[in-house]
Amino acid sequence: MKDKPISVLIADDHSVVRIGMSALLGAEGDIHVVGQAKNGMEAVAQAIEKIPDVIIMDIEMPKKDGIEATTDILAEIPDARILILTSFSTTDRIARAIKAGALGAIMKNADDTEMVAAVRNVAQGKSYIARDVRRLFKADPPAPELSPRQRQILDSLTRGLTNPDIAKQLGISLDMVKKHITALLAKMNVANRSEAVAIALKKQLLKV
């Protein structure tokens, strides 16, 4: 008996991407595209309606981005298998999508062989981070998640406050300030305050 084809939902706000990917995957005998969505809201609705084996999710879409859509889909379908599609997103957003539950990530300009391999791996419940995405993470590591206290300390550093200033502002001891700063620098994988401030500004870590 022939195996059931892998059902795929493609969510991307560019029709040329949806059409091209649908043609590519549809040409494979073991893959069947069951739907296309042009925004995150449609992606969630179609995922719940069609329950596809794999959802290819563009990370940047109108109405609801790929991260929000991934979160919403997994809330309704906990075992949904989502492959994030990206072209220019920062590693921070890709990391957020994976943390939200996506099984893999691949660049839109990936070659046909890798795209098909990614779909097949994710369909089996395997994690698949494409070569270009791994290189991107190596060149620009995603920002670490900071505790509320660490964010306060980092904010103080960006404003040029001294350790005594920080201690007075937060109402904690000087020794505690030093411990927080040491832990913060370690988490951010930097050697000093200047590097921490540079990353905070680059990654917009304190942006509300």
Backbone as CSV, one residue per row, in Angstrom:
resi,resn,N_x,N_y,N_z,CA_x,CA_y,CA_z,C_x,C_y,C_z
1,MET,0.845,-1.196,0.000,0.000,0.000,0.000,0.884,1.251,0.000
2,LYS,0.584,2.179,-0.868,1.388,3.392,-0.994,1.181,4.293,0.219
3,ASP,2.297,4.883,0.719,2.215,5.784,1.862,1.407,7.025,1.514
4,LYS,0.720,7.549,2.518,-0.062,8.765,2.328,0.887,9.947,2.109
5,PRO,0.618,10.813,1.118,1.491,11.966,0.865,1.534,12.910,2.071
6,ILE,2.638,13.627,2.191,2.783,14.635,3.241,1.938,15.841,2.859
7,SER,0.962,16.193,3.686,0.115,17.347,3.387,0.785,18.617,3.913
8,VAL,0.797,19.652,3.077,1.515,20.885,3.410,0.634,22.119,3.215
9,LEU,0.703,23.021,4.186,0.066,24.339,4.081,1.187,25.363,3.944
10,ILE,1.084,26.238,2.935,2.097,27.267,2.708,1.521,28.632,3.080
11,ALA,2.179,29.313,4.020,1.731,30.638,4.452,2.813,31.668,4.141
12,ASP,2.512,32.559,3.210,3.454,33.615,2.819,2.649,34.732,2.174
13,ASP,3.027,35.981,2.445,2.238,37.090,1.913,2.574,37.435,0.467
14,HIS,3.529,36.752,-0.133,3.869,36.982,-1.538,3.356,35.818,-2.388
15,SER,2.470,36.114,-3.313,1.869,35.062,-4.131,2.911,34.307,-4.948
16,VAL,3.950,35.023,-5.415,4.968,34.352,-6.231,5.705,33.285,-5.417
17,VAL,5.886,33.533,-4.125,6.535,32.542,-3.257,5.610,31.349,-3.061
18,ARG,4.340,31.616,-2.783,3.380,30.527,-2.583,3.252,29.665,-3.830
19,ILE,3.137,30.324,-4.983,2.965,29.581,-6.238,4.210,28.768,-6.569
20,GLY,5.383,29.406,-6.416,6.623,28.703,-6.728,6.868,27.522,-5.816
21,MET,6.622,27.716,-4.523,6.839,26.637,-3.570,5.822,25.517,-3.759
22,SER,4.613,25.898,-4.097,3.573,24.902,-4.344,3.937,24.029,-5.541
23,ALA,4.485,24.675,-6.577,4.895,23.924,-7.773,6.065,23.001,-7.450
24,LEU,7.026,23.517,-6.689,8.200,22.726,-6.320,7.801,21.492,-5.519
25,LEU,7.023,21.711,-4.465,6.651,20.598,-3.593,5.655,19.659,-4.261
26,GLY,4.761,20.238,-5.052,3.753,19.426,-5.733,4.348,18.464,-6.742
27,ALA,5.551,18.792,-7.215,6.214,17.927,-8.190,6.784,16.671,-7.529
28,GLU,6.868,16.692,-6.197,7.356,15.534,-5.453,6.195,14.559,-5.228
29,GLY,6.420,13.325,-5.513,5.341,12.345,-5.415,4.809,12.110,-4.020
30,ASP,5.633,12.444,-3.011,5.216,12.166,-1.628,4.764,13.413,-0.877
31,ILE,4.567,14.524,-1.589,4.144,15.772,-0.942,2.929,16.334,-1.671
32,HIS,1.936,16.782,-0.896,0.717,17.346,-1.481,0.380,18.658,-0.783
33,VAL,0.353,19.746,-1.536,0.011,21.057,-0.964,-1.503,21.157,-0.847
34,VAL,-1.981,21.326,0.383,-3.429,21.323,0.624,-4.013,22.722,0.838
35,GLY,-3.125,23.733,0.929,-3.654,25.077,1.139,-2.575,26.134,1.078
36,GLN,-3.011,27.378,0.841,-2.119,28.523,0.826,-2.768,29.655,1.617
37,ALA,-1.958,30.373,2.387,-2.466,31.492,3.189,-1.582,32.707,2.936
38,LYS,-2.224,33.871,2.822,-1.453,35.085,2.502,-1.161,35.952,3.725
39,ASN,-1.635,35.538,4.895,-1.299,36.260,6.126,-1.431,35.311,7.318
40,GLY,-0.984,35.793,8.472,-0.979,34.940,9.646,-2.350,34.484,10.105
41,MET,-3.342,35.351,9.977,-4.700,34.980,10.397,-5.240,33.838,9.540
42,GLU,-4.996,33.935,8.226,-5.431,32.856,7.337,-4.671,31.568,7.640
43,ALA,-3.396,31.706,7.978,-2.584,30.529,8.288,-3.164,29.775,9.479
44,VAL,-3.543,30.507,10.513,-4.114,29.874,11.706,-5.440,29.190,11.359
45,ALA,-6.299,29.910,10.636,-7.615,29.363,10.285,-7.485,28.102,9.436
46,GLN,-6.613,28.145,8.435,-6.462,26.984,7.547,-5.777,25.814,8.252
47,ALA,-4.845,26.126,9.127,-4.171,25.052,9.864,-5.178,24.283,10.710
48,ILE,-6.059,25.018,11.378,-7.067,24.385,12.232,-8.077,23.604,11.390
49,GLU,-8.401,24.145,10.211,-9.378,23.484,9.339,-8.802,22.240,8.665
50,LYS,-7.572,22.344,8.155,-7.012,21.275,7.326,-6.102,20.303,8.078
51,ILE,-5.590,20.718,9.236,-4.649,19.895,10.016,-3.572,19.286,9.099
52,PRO,-2.774,20.112,8.446,-1.732,19.575,7.546,-0.589,18.935,8.330
53,ASP,0.161,18.082,7.645,1.316,17.449,8.279,2.420,18.457,8.548
54,VAL,2.593,19.423,7.627,3.619,20.449,7.762,3.033,21.815,7.392
55,ILE,3.376,22.820,8.179,2.987,24.194,7.872,4.260,24.983,7.599
56,ILE,4.400,25.494,6.381,5.544,26.333,6.042,5.113,27.762,6.326
57,MET,5.766,28.393,7.292,5.300,29.665,7.834,6.307,30.800,7.610
58,ASP,5.927,31.769,6.778,6.758,32.961,6.612,6.777,33.712,7.947
59,ILE,7.942,34.170,8.350,8.040,34.828,9.660,7.507,36.253,9.625
60,GLU,7.538,36.899,8.445,7.074,38.291,8.328,5.822,38.334,7.469
61,MET,4.666,38.511,8.107,3.395,38.577,7.383,2.484,39.625,8.006
62,PRO,1.544,40.152,7.220,0.594,41.127,7.766,-0.475,40.469,8.633
63,LYS,-1.162,41.304,9.384,-2.279,40.914,10.265,-1.833,40.086,11.478
64,LYS,-0.970,39.105,11.243,-0.431,38.288,12.336,0.873,37.703,11.805
65,ASP,1.991,37.995,12.470,3.251,37.499,11.925,3.429,36.011,12.203
66,GLY,4.502,35.445,11.654,4.702,34.007,11.770,4.909,33.514,13.179
67,ILE,5.468,34.361,14.028,5.679,33.967,15.432,4.338,33.863,16.149
68,GLU,3.501,34.879,15.982,2.172,34.857,16.612,1.336,33.711,16.067
69,ALA,1.385,33.517,14.742,0.606,32.452,14.121,1.066,31.081,14.621
70,THR,2.362,30.901,14.753,2.907,29.644,15.275,2.392,29.381,16.687
71,THR,2.431,30.412,17.523,1.948,30.288,18.896,0.470,29.918,18.924
72,ASP,-0.329,30.597,18.100,-1.771,30.347,18.076,-2.097,28.946,17.558
73,ILE,-1.387,28.514,16.531,-1.642,27.187,15.962,-1.308,26.100,16.976
74,LEU,-0.163,26.232,17.632,0.245,25.217,18.598,-0.654,25.190,19.834
75,ALA,-1.296,26.318,20.116,-2.254,26.346,21.230,-3.469,25.486,20.899
76,GLU,-3.813,25.428,19.617,-4.967,24.636,19.175,-4.569,23.230,18.745
77,ILE,-3.364,23.122,18.146,-2.883,21.828,17.645,-1.474,21.612,18.200
78,PRO,-1.345,21.103,19.402,-0.046,20.985,20.071,1.017,20.220,19.295
79,ASP,0.600,19.266,18.445,1.589,18.486,17.709,1.790,18.994,16.282
80,ALA,1.329,20.215,15.992,1.531,20.797,14.658,3.024,20.908,14.374
81,ARG,3.403,20.661,13.133,4.810,20.699,12.732,5.020,21.892,11.795
82,ILE,5.767,22.872,12.299,5.906,24.142,11.592,7.348,24.393,11.176
83,LEU,7.510,24.765,9.904,8.816,25.112,9.344,8.810,26.601,9.042
84,ILE,9.670,27.353,9.713,9.727,28.801,9.525,10.487,29.137,8.244
85,LEU,9.915,30.070,7.490,10.494,30.529,6.233,10.900,31.987,6.417
86,THR,12.137,32.319,6.059,12.587,33.690,6.269,13.548,34.129,5.179
87,SER,13.655,35.436,4.996,14.588,35.965,3.996,15.547,36.975,4.607
88,PHE,15.058,37.757,5.570,15.905,38.821,6.107,15.759,39.025,7.609
89,SER,14.963,38.221,8.261,14.731,38.426,9.695,16.016,38.280,10.505
90,THR,16.061,38.967,11.631,17.197,38.825,12.533,17.133,37.467,13.213
91,THR,18.265,37.032,13.723,18.302,35.757,14.435,17.413,35.800,15.675
92,ASP,17.198,36.993,16.219,16.342,37.109,17.407,14.921,36.648,17.091
93,ARG,14.407,37.054,15.946,13.038,36.670,15.576,12.958,35.186,15.214
94,ILE,13.972,34.700,14.533,13.982,33.275,14.204,14.027,32.451,15.492
95,ALA,14.867,32.886,16.434,14.972,32.187,17.717,13.633,32.214,18.457
96,ARG,12.942,33.338,18.386,11.623,33.441,19.039,10.629,32.462,18.416
97,ALA,10.686,32.317,17.102,9.770,31.400,16.422,10.053,29.957,16.831
98,ILE,11.325,29.616,16.938,11.691,28.265,17.351,11.289,28.026,18.800
99,LYS,11.502,29.039,19.637,11.090,28.913,21.037,9.571,28.764,21.142
100,ALA,8.851,29.399,20.220,7.388,29.296,20.223,6.929,27.900,19.841
101,GLY,7.832,27.108,19.238,7.478,25.728,18.929,7.734,25.265,17.513
102,ALA,8.237,26.146,16.650,8.544,25.733,15.282,9.654,24.682,15.311
103,LEU,9.557,23.684,14.439,10.546,22.608,14.426,11.773,22.939,13.588
104,GLY,11.620,23.910,12.676,12.752,24.209,11.817,12.687,25.600,11.231
105,ALA,13.775,25.965,10.535,13.849,27.275,9.888,14.701,27.149,8.642
106,ILE,14.269,27.817,7.583,14.982,27.750,6.314,14.842,29.086,5.594
107,MET,15.856,29.454,4.827,15.818,30.700,4.073,14.994,30.514,2.807
108,LYS,14.359,31.582,2.350,13.538,31.503,1.144,14.362,31.178,-0.097
109,ASN,15.648,31.556,-0.067,16.484,31.300,-1.238,17.209,29.960,-1.172
110,ALA,16.761,29.074,-0.274,17.367,27.748,-0.186,17.155,27.001,-1.497
111,ASP,18.074,26.106,-1.826,17.912,25.373,-3.078,16.776,24.356,-2.943
112,ASP,16.296,23.891,-4.077,15.126,23.014,-4.105,15.327,21.753,-3.278
113,THR,16.522,21.182,-3.366,16.801,19.935,-2.644,16.688,20.124,-1.139
114,GLU,17.240,21.240,-0.640,17.192,21.489,0.797,15.772,21.785,1.254
115,MET,15.000,22.504,0.437,13.625,22.817,0.811,12.802,21.533,0.961
116,VAL,12.943,20.639,0.009,12.211,19.374,0.062,12.676,18.545,1.264
117,ALA,13.976,18.532,1.511,14.513,17.785,2.654,13.976,18.342,3.964
118,ALA,13.874,19.675,4.041,13.365,20.306,5.259,11.927,19.878,5.525
119,VAL,11.102,19.885,4.496,9.694,19.493,4.646,9.590,18.043,5.098
120,ARG,10.370,17.175,4.487,10.303,15.750,4.844,10.769,15.511,6.279
121,ASN,11.822,16.210,6.696,12.318,16.044,8.064,11.300,16.543,9.086
122,VAL,10.744,17.727,8.841,9.771,18.293,9.774,8.514,17.420,9.822
123,ALA,8.137,16.851,8.690,6.961,15.966,8.648,7.149,14.764,9.569
124,GLN,8.405,14.365,9.763,8.709,13.236,10.650,8.891,13.665,12.105
125,GLY,8.687,14.970,12.362,8.827,15.471,13.720,10.258,15.791,14.096
126,LYS,11.140,15.864,13.098,12.544,16.157,13.353,12.818,17.659,13.245
127,SER,13.780,18.119,13.999,14.200,19.511,13.906,15.050,19.691,12.650
128,TYR,14.852,20.830,11.955,15.652,21.076,10.749,16.006,22.561,10.680
129,ILE,17.267,22.871,10.985,17.759,24.236,10.859,18.686,24.253,9.652
130,ALA,18.296,24.965,8.598,19.038,24.952,7.343,20.449,25.515,7.504
131,ARG,21.316,25.127,6.582,22.724,25.552,6.632,22.871,27.066,6.716
132,ASP,22.141,27.796,5.855,22.260,29.263,5.847,21.778,29.870,7.160
133,VAL,20.772,29.270,7.768,20.267,29.770,9.047,21.298,29.518,10.144
134,ARG,21.942,28.360,10.111,22.987,28.071,11.099,24.153,29.047,10.960
135,ARG,24.503,29.372,9.714,25.577,30.352,9.492,25.168,31.724,10.014
136,LEU,23.897,32.076,9.816,23.384,33.356,10.290,23.461,33.426,11.816
137,PHE,23.106,32.341,12.482,23.162,32.302,13.956,24.596,32.406,14.453
138,LYS,25.521,31.816,13.704,26.929,31.878,14.106,27.471,33.301,13.974
139,ALA,27.072,33.989,12.894,27.555,35.351,12.659,26.868,36.372,13.558
140,ASP,25.612,36.113,13.892,24.841,37.063,14.693,24.005,36.295,15.715
141,PRO,24.612,35.854,16.804,23.882,35.071,17.811,22.655,35.823,18.326
142,PRO,21.561,35.114,18.544,20.367,35.781,19.073,20.610,36.357,20.461
143,ALA,19.889,37.406,20.765,20.047,38.061,22.064,19.571,37.139,23.180
144,PRO,20.252,37.178,24.330,19.834,36.335,25.454,18.565,36.883,26.098
145,GLU,17.841,36.002,26.759,16.665,36.449,27.509,17.141,36.936,28.880
146,LEU,16.750,38.142,29.210,17.198,38.747,30.464,16.072,38.783,31.488
147,SER,16.433,38.628,32.745,15.460,38.749,33.824,15.118,40.230,33.997
148,PRO,14.012,40.542,34.668,13.667,41.945,34.909,14.803,42.716,35.593
149,ARG,15.473,42.084,36.559,16.575,42.754,37.250,17.743,42.996,36.298
150,GLN,18.043,42.020,35.456,19.138,42.189,34.495,18.823,43.293,33.490
151,ARG,17.566,43.421,33.136,17.181,44.508,32.229,17.363,45.867,32.920
152,GLN,17.055,45.917,34.201,17.273,47.151,34.959,18.762,47.511,35.000
153,ILE,19.581,46.518,35.252,21.025,46.740,35.306,21.531,47.202,33.941
154,LEU,21.079,46.519,32.884,21.524,46.877,31.532,21.087,48.289,31.170
155,ASP,19.870,48.640,31.556,19.377,49.994,31.302,20.273,51.013,32.011
156,SER,20.668,50.694,33.226,21.546,51.591,33.979,22.903,51.742,33.291
157,LEU,23.415,50.639,32.746,24.694,50.691,32.050,24.611,51.552,30.795
158,THR,23.499,51.443,30.074,23.358,52.238,28.844,23.270,53.729,29.162
159,ARG,22.868,54.045,30.400,22.787,55.454,30.801,24.073,55.927,31.481
160,GLY,25.080,55.051,31.485,26.388,55.439,32.005,26.484,55.544,33.506
161,LEU,25.577,54.908,34.236,25.616,54.993,35.696,26.766,54.161,36.272
162,THR,27.339,54.622,37.342,28.395,53.885,38.034,27.754,52.842,38.940
163,ASN,28.580,51.924,39.468,28.057,50.912,40.386,27.372,51.530,41.610
164,PRO,27.983,52.559,42.251,27.302,53.195,43.386,25.973,53.834,42.976
165,ASP,25.949,54.426,41.768,24.703,55.028,41.276,23.618,53.963,41.134
166,ILE,24.000,52.818,40.568,23.043,51.730,40.354,22.539,51.192,41.692
167,ALA,23.466,51.029,42.640,23.089,50.531,43.965,22.062,51.454,44.610
168,LYS,22.314,52.760,44.514,21.400,53.736,45.108,20.056,53.734,44.391
169,GLN,20.095,53.666,43.067,18.860,53.704,42.277,17.985,52.497,42.554
170,LEU,18.601,51.312,42.664,17.828,50.083,42.845,17.639,49.690,44.301
171,GLY,18.331,50.387,45.194,18.190,50.085,46.614,18.791,48.756,47.004
172,ILE,19.934,48.421,46.384,20.613,47.175,46.704,22.069,47.488,47.058
173,SER,22.779,46.497,47.603,24.157,46.729,48.016,25.098,46.805,46.817
174,LEU,26.251,47.400,47.033,27.256,47.504,45.978,27.729,46.120,45.546
175,ASP,27.888,45.226,46.520,28.302,43.857,46.187,27.271,43.166,45.293
176,MET,25.992,43.409,45.576,24.930,42.798,44.769,24.945,43.360,43.348
177,VAL,25.225,44.654,43.227,25.328,45.257,41.896,26.428,44.572,41.104
178,LYS,27.574,44.377,41.736,28.707,43.740,41.067,28.351,42.322,40.631
179,LYS,27.641,41.583,41.490,27.235,40.216,41.143,26.278,40.219,39.957
180,HIS,25.330,41.153,39.951,24.373,41.252,38.836,25.085,41.581,37.538
181,ILE,26.038,42.488,37.586,26.762,42.880,36.374,27.595,41.716,35.851
182,THR,28.244,40.990,36.748,29.040,39.831,36.345,28.162,38.781,35.661
183,ALA,26.989,38.523,36.256,26.058,37.548,35.680,25.523,38.031,34.333
184,LEU,25.258,39.327,34.227,24.743,39.906,32.986,25.761,39.784,31.858
185,LEU,27.011,40.123,32.151,28.053,40.048,31.130,28.260,38.607,30.666
186,ALA,28.162,37.668,31.615,28.324,36.260,31.267,27.176,35.793,30.365
187,LYS,25.960,36.181,30.713,24.807,35.767,29.914,24.866,36.356,28.499
188,MET,25.368,37.581,28.396,25.462,38.236,27.092,26.735,37.843,26.347
189,ASN,27.591,37.055,27.024,28.836,36.581,26.426,29.719,37.733,25.956
190,VAL,29.872,38.736,26.830,30.715,39.896,26.533,31.722,40.086,27.671
191,ALA,32.764,40.870,27.378,33.843,41.031,28.356,33.690,42.254,29.243
192,ASN,32.929,43.249,28.793,32.845,44.482,29.573,31.546,45.222,29.325
193,ARG,31.370,46.321,30.038,30.147,47.133,29.948,29.930,47.677,28.538
194,SER,31.010,48.154,27.928,30.886,48.763,26.603,30.310,47.781,25.591
195,GLU,30.779,46.536,25.639,30.259,45.524,24.718,28.793,45.228,25.025
196,ALA,28.456,45.194,26.306,27.066,44.942,26.692,26.150,46.047,26.169
197,VAL,26.588,47.290,26.310,25.797,48.434,25.839,25.663,48.384,24.325
198,ALA,26.750,48.036,23.626,26.716,47.971,22.163,25.698,46.940,21.690
199,ILE,25.677,45.777,22.332,24.721,44.730,21.958,23.300,45.155,22.314
200,ALA,23.145,45.800,23.457,21.812,46.264,23.869,21.227,47.215,22.836
201,LEU,22.057,48.103,22.314,21.589,49.067,21.318,21.338,48.386,19.971
202,LYS,22.246,47.503,19.567,22.103,46.812,18.299,20.869,45.923,18.271
203,LYS,20.653,45.191,19.367,19.546,44.240,19.437,18.261,44.858,19.978
204,GLN,18.336,46.133,20.358,17.163,46.821,20.927,16.597,46.045,22.111
205,LEU,17.493,45.602,22.998,17.071,44.776,24.127,16.175,45.516,25.115
206,LEU,16.283,46.827,25.141,15.496,47.589,26.121,14.299,48.271,25.480
207,LYS,14.042,47.940,24.219,12.912,48.531,23.512,11.613,47.982,24.085
208,VAL,10.711,48.862,24.413,9.431,48.431,25.007,8.493,47.962,23.916
